[in-house]
C-alpha cells in the first residue's frame, strides 16, 4: 500500500512537470519583441513605457517638430548592478511617420544620435483649425535586424 502511494506520487509529479514545461503558442498574435525603443521627444517622463505618449504644442504654432529617439538596449551588463543596461542610439534606420488614418506624413532616417525629426503644420496633421484639446494620432514604423516595429503617439493642441 505504501509502495503504491509513493509510485502514484512520483507519477503525479512527473506528469505535472511534463505539462508545466510545455510551451503553448498564442493562437491570435504572432509577435516579436521590438528591436528598438522609440522614445518620443517632448512627451512627459515615463512615456517610453506608456501606451501612447502625448506631446503638446501651442494651437497657434506655425510648425510642429515631430521627433523621436531610437535606442537599442545593450544588456551585456544586466547582472552587474553597478553598470546595468545601457541605451545605445541606433543610426541609419528608416522611419515612416503616418497618421493612423494611413496618410503618410513623411519618411526620415535616424542620425548618428538615433534622432529622427519631421516638421509639419497642424493642417498636415489633419487639423485645419486647431483649438485646445485637438488630438492627432501618429504611428512611427520601421525595421531593424529584420524585425518590423511600430510605435504609437499623439499630438495635442493646448
ZIDASUL-V531681 format. One record per residue. N is the residue number from 1. RES is the residue in three letters. PHI is phi in radians with two decimals (999 if undefined). PSI is psi in radians with two decimals (none if undefined). OMEGA is omega in whole degrees, 0 to 359 (* if undefined). Layout:
[[N	RES	PHI	PSI	OMEGA] [N	RES	PHI	PSI	OMEGA]]
This chain:
[[1	UNK	999	-0.79	180] [2	UNK	-1.13	-0.66	179] [3	UNK	-1.12	-0.71	181] [4	UNK	-1.22	-0.57	178] [5	UNK	-1.17	-0.76	180] [6	UNK	-1.22	-0.59	175] [7	UNK	-1.14	-0.74	178] [8	UNK	-1.12	-0.72	180] [9	UNK	-1.12	-0.73	178] [10	UNK	-1.15	-0.70	179] [11	UNK	-1.12	-0.76	179] [12	UNK	-1.11	-0.74	178] [13	UNK	-1.12	-0.76	179] [14	UNK	-1.09	-0.75	179] [15	UNK	-1.16	-0.73	181] [16	UNK	-1.15	-0.68	177] [17	UNK	-1.16	-0.66	179] [18	UNK	-1.11	-0.75	180] [19	UNK	-1.25	-0.62	181] [20	UNK	-1.20	-0.49	183] [21	UNK	-1.52	-0.07	179] [22	UNK	-1.32	2.29	178] [23	UNK	-1.61	2.23	180] [24	UNK	-1.82	2.21	180] [25	UNK	-1.34	2.54	176] [26	UNK	-1.34	2.07	184] [27	UNK	-1.30	-0.21	186] [28	UNK	-1.86	-0.57	185] [29	UNK	-2.15	2.19	172] [30	UNK	-1.87	1.73	186] [31	UNK	-2.34	2.71	176] [32	UNK	-2.09	2.78	176] [33	UNK	-1.23	2.39	180] [34	UNK	-1.04	2.35	182] [35	UNK	-1.35	-0.26	180] [36	UNK	-2.38	2.76	173] [37	UNK	-1.73	2.15	178] [38	UNK	-1.77	1.78	181] [39	UNK	-1.63	1.97	182] [40	UNK	-1.33	2.05	182] [41	UNK	-1.26	2.29	179] [42	UNK	1.72	-0.17	178] [43	UNK	-1.39	2.69	179] [44	UNK	-1.05	2.78	180] [45	UNK	-0.97	2.41	180] [46	UNK	1.65	-0.11	183] [47	UNK	-1.12	-0.52	180] [48	UNK	-1.01	-0.47	179] [49	UNK	-1.82	-0.09	178] [50	UNK	-1.30	2.77	183] [51	UNK	-1.21	-0.78	179] [52	UNK	-2.46	1.68	178] [53	UNK	-1.15	2.48	181] [54	UNK	-2.04	2.25	177] [55	UNK	-1.90	2.27	181] [56	UNK	-1.78	2.49	177] [57	UNK	-2.31	2.70	177] [58	UNK	-1.14	2.41	180] [59	UNK	-1.10	-0.37	181] [60	UNK	-1.61	0.00	183] [61	UNK	-1.13	2.37	178] [62	UNK	-1.29	-0.83	181] [63	UNK	-2.17	2.49	176] [64	UNK	-2.01	2.32	178] [65	UNK	-1.79	1.87	176] [66	UNK	-1.49	2.17	180] [67	UNK	-2.54	2.64	179] [68	UNK	-2.54	2.70	178] [69	UNK	-1.96	2.25	181] [70	UNK	-1.77	2.15	184] [71	UNK	-2.25	2.50	174] [72	UNK	-1.93	2.40	182] [73	UNK	-1.56	2.13	177] [74	UNK	-1.67	1.92	184] [75	UNK	-1.72	0.35	182] [76	UNK	-0.96	-0.75	184] [77	UNK	-1.82	0.54	185] [78	UNK	-1.06	-0.52	182] [79	UNK	-1.59	-0.06	178] [80	UNK	-1.75	1.81	185] [81	UNK	-1.12	-0.29	179] [82	UNK	-1.44	-0.29	181] [83	UNK	-2.02	-0.97	177] [84	UNK	1.28	-2.81	182] [85	UNK	-1.48	2.46	180] [86	UNK	-1.99	2.51	177] [87	UNK	-1.78	2.11	183] [88	UNK	-1.94	2.21	177] [89	UNK	-1.05	2.48	181] [90	UNK	-1.95	1.88	179] [91	UNK	-1.47	2.87	172] [92	UNK	1.04	0.68	173] [93	UNK	-1.85	2.21	177] [94	UNK	-1.39	2.22	180] [95	UNK	-2.10	2.29	176] [96	UNK	-1.82	2.10	181] [97	UNK	-1.81	2.14	183] [98	UNK	-2.33	2.78	168] [99	UNK	-1.37	2.77	180] [100	UNK	-1.21	-0.21	175] [101	UNK	-1.34	-0.21	181] [102	UNK	1.85	-0.20	180] [103	UNK	-1.17	2.24	181] [104	UNK	-1.43	2.21	176] [105	UNK	-1.56	-0.55	179] [106	UNK	2.84	2.95	176] [107	UNK	-2.18	2.29	182] [108	UNK	-2.34	2.83	179] [109	UNK	-2.10	2.40	182] [110	UNK	-1.19	2.49	179] [111	UNK	-1.50	-2.96	184] [112	UNK	-1.09	-0.44	178] [113	UNK	-1.61	0.11	180] [114	UNK	1.33	0.31	184] [115	UNK	-1.69	2.39	173] [116	UNK	-2.14	2.46	181] [117	UNK	-2.42	2.53	176] [118	UNK	-2.59	2.19	178] [119	UNK	-1.67	2.30	180] [120	UNK	-2.48	2.92	175] [121	UNK	-1.83	2.95	176] [122	UNK	-1.05	-0.66	180] [123	UNK	-1.11	-0.67	177] [124	UNK	-1.07	-0.54	181] [125	UNK	-1.50	0.06	177] [126	UNK	1.57	0.21	179] [127	UNK	-2.06	1.79	184] [128	UNK	-1.23	-0.76	181] [129	UNK	-2.21	1.49	183] [130	UNK	-1.17	2.46	174] [131	UNK	-2.41	2.87	183] [132	UNK	-0.93	2.25	179] [133	UNK	1.73	-0.21	178] [134	UNK	-1.12	2.32	183] [135	UNK	-2.23	2.43	173] [136	UNK	-2.18	2.37	180] [137	UNK	-1.74	2.34	187] [138	UNK	-2.19	2.61	175] [139	UNK	-2.09	2.43	176] [140	UNK	-2.04	1.96	185] [141	UNK	-2.15	2.54	178] [142	UNK	-2.90	-2.95	180] [143	UNK	-2.57	2.40	179] [144	UNK	-2.52	2.29	182] [145	UNK	0.97	0.63	177] [146	UNK	1.36	0.10	180] [147	UNK	-2.00	2.14	178] [148	UNK	-1.37	2.57	178] [149	UNK	-2.50	2.73	175] [150	UNK	-2.46	2.37	177] [151	UNK	-2.11	2.32	178] [152	UNK	-1.75	2.57	173] [153	UNK	-2.65	3.09	180] [154	UNK	-2.34	2.66	173] [155	UNK	-2.09	2.27	183] [156	UNK	-2.23	2.46	177] [157	UNK	-1.53	2.47	176] [158	UNK	-2.20	none	*]]
